[in-house]
Amino acid sequence: MTSGRQVSVGDRVPEWRLEAVDPARMKLLAAILRDPNPIHWDRDEVARRGLGDRLINQGPTNVGYVCNALLAWAGAASLRSLTVRFTANVFDGDTVVAGGVVTEVVTDGPETVATCEVWLDRGDGTRAVEGRALVALDDQRG
């Protein structure tokens, strides 16, 4: 968490890492959400669509990895907004790393908010998610 230290423009959100995206979890989430898209649970369908031979992770799960990084850094109630765009697929077995960098810090009334550029990269360096988050920080007024 950010407690006890100032946050400044250029500070990095500590990386959050998952060594391997689990295909069983993809299937489970698809079942829970009643997600009818077979690219999350049927390898043959992924191949038929010309998308390779590995299952494709759900977009909201990929965004969740970015949230994990932000919340581990600033605390459970800190996220004020998050806007992302998807730039590549994440596949079963991929390593993913979420992170960010502070681009602005503003104190408005009782709250100090950091604007952060955020991302999720696959282990091969491909950026899968990129976006912007507003994160409330502990009192920075000293």
Secondary structure, DSSP 8 states (H G I E B T S, - for coil): --TTS---TT-EEEEEEES---HHHHHHHHHHHT---GGGT-HHHHHHTTS-SS-B--HHHHHHHHHHHHHHHH-TT-EEEEEEEE-S--BTT--EEEEEEEEEEEEETTEEEEEEEEEEEETTS-EEEEEEEEEEES----
